[in-house]
Amino acid sequence: MFKTKNMLFLLVLSAFILVLAACGGDDEAETSTGTDTTDSGSEKADFGDVKFLSILTGGTQGTYYPLGGTFADLITTETGVKTTAEVSQASAANMTALAAGDGEVAFVQTDIAYYATQGTLMFEGQKIDSVVALGALYPETVQLVTLADSGIKTFADLKGKKVSVGAPGSGTYANAEQLLEIHGLSIETDIQAQNLDFGESTDGIQSGQIDAAFITAGYPTGAVEALNATNGVHIIPVEADKAAELIEKYPYYAVDNIPAGTYGLEAEVPAVSVGAMLAVNKDLPEDLVYAMTKAIYDNTDKIGHAKGEFIKAETGLDGIGIDVHPGAQRYFDEVK
């Protein structure tokens, strides 16, 4: 009997120990699973399961494309969301593409973003209300480029000439039209307008197929540098009185200049500029846009392009005339 009771006691004790071990194992498993979920990116669930981002830039020989590649790397590294830079037709086309869901982020001129959200000019009857701002970047200078030996020294000399006014759907086209207007010229009747991108424009100038080209981009622009490497270039100036007249009518422009030494220029050239900015689809998750904005503006020291010096958190909302995404606004509010 004694042995039976001892055996029964041992069996009960063993069962009790097994139950405790099982409970402890369950607790450990739950703790381990929770840790793994956090370590492997539970925060990414806050990104609405976004796994990929596409940044719409411009042509490969402009400023948007190389900067877009840098931004894509920063966002991928800092957020874990794979991001790539895509070649596109730039500003106006980028706004349309964002609205259509063909990209999530895009480089856009500030003036073009304003036109799109207001439904004016090239967006007449096609108002876009699904796109908002992430942040301002740098001045985009309107550069009117020709060869040093072309004989074209002023806007008046453009009359009757073959002039590239930018790719269809680009902000450059609007800039060309407005600058020509201020100088008393019509884009339809006074020049032979050509719709070319930056690379096509400089190739056309080099081959003699066109005489000059409008290029709106941060200087130094790759396409213009490449042209200057084989042929000396001349940038046609925008004189002070004409700049003032332009800004009075279109207040999103600013006085600018292209420094001596750029493209081998012997002297500073007066010019005008608009702003470059990043726009995003307003439906992107707030936490993701916050992380994207932080990835760019907290790491401007990693931007190798010359325009990187202009990209600063403290000026990230300057010149933006459209609504700002709540995620980006949260970041800029924090760094004030």
N, C-alpha and C positions, 0 to 999 in steps of 0.2 A: 504493500500500500504506500509505504514511504517513498519507494522508488517511483511508483506511478505518479504520486503527487509532484515529486521533483521533476519528472519528465514533463508533466503538464505545465509546471511553472516555467521551465526552460523554453518550451514551445511558445508560451504566451509572451515571454520576454523577447524572444527572437522576432516574433511577429511585430511587437511594439517597436523594436529597433529598426526593422525594415520599413515600417510606416514613417518613422521619423526621418530615415534616410531619404525616402521617396519625397516627403514634403520639402526637405532641405534641397533635394535635387531640383524640384520644381521651382523653388524660389531662385536658385542659382541660375537655372535655365532662363527664367523670366528676366532676371537682372542682366544676364549675358546678352539675350536677344535685344533688350532695350538699348544697351550700349552699342551693339553692332549697328542697330538702325540709325542711331545718332551719328556714329563715326562714318557710316557709309553714305550719309547725306540726307538725314531726315529733314534738314533745312530745305533741301531741293523740293520737297513736297510743297513748300510754301511758294515755289515758282510755278505752281499750276501744272506740274509735270512737263514743263518746257524742256526739251532735250537738245534743241538746236536753234541757233539764231543766225539769220542772214543779214549782213550789213550791205546795203546798196550804196555804191560809191559813185564812180564816174568812169571816164576812159582811163586806160592804163598809164597814159602819159600826163595826167593831171596831178593834182595834189590830193584829191579825195582817196584815190586808190591806195597809195602807199600808207597814208594815215589809217585808212580802214583796216589794212592788214595788221598794223600795230594795235589798234583798238580791239580787233578780233582776238589777238593773242592775249591781251590783258584781260578781257572778259572771260575767255576760256580758262585762263590760269586762276583768276580770282573767284569765279563763280562755279566752275565745273561744268558749265553749259557750253558745249562745243559751238564755236562761233567762227564764221568765215566771211571774208570780204568778197563781194561780187561786183564784176564790171557792169556798168549800167549807162544809161543816157543822161544821168545826173538830175539836178534839182526838180524840174517840173515832172519829168517822167518818174522820178523817185517818189514824189508825193502820190501820184496816181497808182504806182505799184504798191505802196504801203496801204492805200485805201482798198486795193483789190486783194490784199493778203498775200502778195507775192514777195514779201520781205517783212522783217520785224523792226529793223533800224535803218535809217538812211541819212546820208549827208544831203543837206538842202541849204540853199541861200535863204537868208532871213526874209528877203522881199518876196521870194517865190512862195515860201510857207504862208506868208500873210495873204497873198493873192488867193491861194488855194482855200484857206479857211474862210475867206470872205466871198469866194465865188466870183472874183473879178478877173479882168484881162483874159489870159489864156484859160482860166477856169470859169469863164462866164457860163452860168447855167449848170456848172458841175462842182458845186461847193463841196468841200471835203471836211467832214466833222468828226472823222474817226482817227485823226492824227494829232499828236501833241508833241511838245518839245521835251528833249532830254537835257540839252544844254548848249550854250554858245561856245564857239571854238576860237576863231581868228578872223581878221579882216580878209576879204577876198577882193583883190584888186582887179579892176577892169583894165586889161592890157590890150592896147591896139598895136599889133605887131606888124612890122614890115621889114624889108631889108634896108641896110644902111645906104645902099646905092640905088634904091628904087625911085628916088625923086619925090616920094611922098613924105612930106614933113608936117602937114596939118590936116585937120578933118576936111577942109575945103578941097584938098588934093585928092580925096577919095571919089569925087564925082566921076561917074562913068567907069569906075574901076571894079574889078572882081574882088569882092570882099566876103570872107567867111563870117557869118553872123551867129555861128554856133549850131550844134546839132538840134534837130527838131525836139521840142519839149524841154530844152535846156534853159537855165536862167540867163545864160549868155545872150540868148536871142533877145530877151526883154531888155537887158542892159544895152545891147547894140542899138535897138530901136529907140530907146530913150536918149542915149547920147547923140545919136544922129539927129534926132528931132531938135535937141537943144542947139545943135550946130546948123540948123536950117536945112537938113537933108532928110529925104524920105527913104526908108529902107526898101520900098516897093519901086520907086521910080528913079532915084538919083544914083544908085549903085547897082551892080550886078550881084545880088545876094546869093551866097552859096551856103548851104546847110551842111557844115562839116564839123566833126569833132576836133579836139585839140591836135591829135596826131595827124589827121588828114589835113588840117589847116597848115601846119608847119611843113608837111611834105609838099603841099600844093604851092606854098611860097617858095620853097627850095627849087621845085621843078619849073616854076614860072607859070603854073596854071592859074594861080590867083595872085593878087597883088598885096593883100593885107588880110589880117584876121583879128577878130575880137576874141580874147581869151580871158574869161573871168575865173581866176584861181589865185591861191596864195603863191606869192613869188618866193623863191625861184621855182618856176613851173618846168617840169621835166622836158616837155615838148619844146619849149622856147630855148632851154639850155642846149638841147640837142641841135636845134637849128643854128644857134650861135656858134656851136663848135665847128660848123662847116661854112657858115656864111655869117658875117657880121649883121646883127639886128639893130633896128631902130624902133623905139617905143614912142608913138605919137602922143604928145602931152595934152592934158586937159587943163587949159589955162584957168586961172583963179576966178575970173568973172563967169566963165561957163560952168565951173564947178558950183559956184554959188547959185546960179540960175537953176541948175539941175537939182540941187538940194532943196531949194525953195519949193519946187514943184513935186519932187519925190523925196521926202524927208528921211527915208531909210538909207540914203547914200551918206557917205562921209568923205571928207577931204583925206587924201592919202598921197603917198609918193613912193617911187621905186628908187631905192638908194643907189648912188654911184657904185660901180663895181659889179652890180647885178647884171648878168648877161654881158659883162664887159663894158657897161655904160660908163662914159667918162664923167657924166654929171648926173645929179639927181633929176628924176623926171616926175613932174606933178601929175597926179592921177586921182581917181575916185575909187571908192570901194563900197561893197555891201558886206554883210556878215555871213560867215559859214556857221552852221549849227547842225546838231543831230536831232532828228525827229524819230518818234517811235509810235507804234500802234497803241492807242490809249487803253486797249484791253489787256496789255501785258501786265502780269501780276506786279503789285506795288513793291513787294520785297525784291523781286528780280530786277526791276528798274533801279531801285535803290542800290543794289549790289553792282549793277552795270555802271552806274554813274560814279560810284565810289572807286570802282576798278580803274576807270579812266582818270578821274581828277585827283586821285591820291597817288597816281603813278606817272605824272607828267614828266618826271625826270628820266623815264624810260622811252620817251618819244624822241626818236633820232632825227626826224624831219625838222627843218629850220622853223616851221610854223609852231613847233612844240612850245617855244618860249612864250607864245601868246595864249596858250591854253592853261587857264588858271581857275581854281574853284571860286575865287573871289569875284571873277568876272563871268561866271558861268551862266548868269541870267541876263547879261547886258545885251540890249538890242533885240531881244526876243519879243515879237509882237503877237504870239499865239499862246494858248494855254500850256501850262507846264504839267507834265505827268506827276501825280502825287508822290511817287517814289523818288523822282529826281528832286522835287521840291523839298522833301524831307531831308535829303542829303545836304542840299545847299543851306537849309535852315540850320543844320547842325554845325556847318563850318563857318558860319558868319562870325 
